[in-house]
Amino acid sequence: MSLSDLPAIKPTKGALFLSATALATMVFFYTQRKENDLKSSKK
């Protein structure tokens, strides 16, 4: 089996969308936690 037999590996729009959504979710939770830490430290 040669490499030319394999289909060209390209990320589908669905995969890109999923990874972008996961990244955005991680960033969102990270910033939320940072804000909560700042609020709790002011008490």
Long-range contacts (C-beta under 8 A, 24 or more apart in sequence): none
